[in-house]
Amino acid sequence: MADMNELSLSILSAVQVDPILSKLVFLSVGIILISFLFKWLKQPYIVAYILVGIFIGPYGFQLVTDESLISSMGSFGLILLLFFIGMEISINKLIANWRIPVLGTLIQVIFSIGAVWLVSNLFTWQFNQILVLGFVISLSSSAIVLGYLQDRGLIDSKLGQNIIGILLVQDVLVVPMLVTLNYLSGEVLSVMEVGKQILGALLILGITIWVLKKDIIKLPFGKHIRKDHEIQVFIAFAFCFGFSLLTSFFGLSSALGAFVAGIIVSKAKETSWVHKSLHAFRIVFVALFFVSVGMLINMDFLIDNIKFVAILVFLAFFTNNLINALIVRFLGESWKDSLYTGAILAQIGEFSFILGATAYFIGLISENTYQLVISTISVTLILSPLWIIMMRNIIGSVKNPNL
């Protein structure tokens, strides 16, 4: 009898469905179906991923109610995306054109806060809310922008280098933005924490300068590594996530660490095969990131506050497009490239979710404002491809095969 009970239990455990496995099946089927539709409509898959998140998430059909797992995997996707970009770009060109990324980004943040202040009377916002929303709309989406540049073959162009530089400076500015929000809440960083961030920044700067001086970087046991593709994959992962962990430890952006790791790997002959081998990982994790974005959208709130969301979405697109275009033009680029750069950077980015969540949890903004932030960011991500197409047609750049 005991043997029969043990046999029954083993059979039951064998046929028992893992809940995570069923969620991944629903997720995969949803992505496949909606992606087919978007391919037929000639629209980017990123929007499809967000819609899948809305449908299966806690505010949709509730097929997945715990989004923490997918959110964590999505964060890996963002790290891998910056790692790949670090492998592809020319860091020498990036530094040679430092004026547009550094000066342009700083000016853009200031003007974004000013734009939110101008419309604050419509919402009776306080200073804390104005600052938070100004920070939020000043950041662009690395995933959407870099994906677009890759699809158009613009990564190595001067326009692409300027845009990538701006995105990287934005990543760096996330740290002082978070420090400012904590200061406003009364939680001032200790001298040790500030010292760690400064030390981390100097360390990353030193590594970058060292890499710049090297034409080729030789890894230990190079001959063995070059012949072993499996080891190359794990070495690449070790560099990518190791540097991400390092920058996180020092209070800096984990994506920044991944970018530096990509630069190092790109200069090592032993890992020349890595780029193609990890491409599938990047697709999966970036998709999961945008699915997690869709799962945050409360459709009831969005519908009830559609007027406010629409105003903020238009404000984000218009101000980001205009401000970035004027800055790039002022720093010496043509009007066509300037307007096009502004259009590509017009949406609100992934790190804005972090800023909004931080402001909410430390009490700077209410839950209503936090939902407004999530809805606004998500809608700009969904509408971003249409905005770029519209601006391309307005400036007449469709005649250029690269645009």
Secondary structure, DSSP 8 states (H G I E B T S, - for coil): -HHHHHHHHHHHHHH---HHHHHHHHHHHHHHHHHHHHHHTT--HHHHHHHHHHHHSTTTT-S----HHHHHHHHHHHHHHHHHHHHHS-HHHHHHT-HHHHHHHHHHHHHHHHHHHHHHHHHT--HHHHHHHHHHHH---HHHHHHHHHHTT-TTSHHHHHHHHHHHHHHHHHHHHHHHHHHHTT----HHHHHHHHHHHHHHHHHHHHHHT-SS---TTHHHHHH-HHHHHHHHHHHHHHHHHHHHHTTS-HHHHHHHHHHHHHT-GGGTTHHHHTHHHHHHHHHHHHHHHHHT--HHHHHHTHHHHHHHHHHHHHHHHHHHHHHHHHTT--HHHHHHHHHHT-S--THHHHHHHHHHHTTSS-HHHHHHHHHHHHHHHHHHHHHHHHHHHHHTGGGSTT-
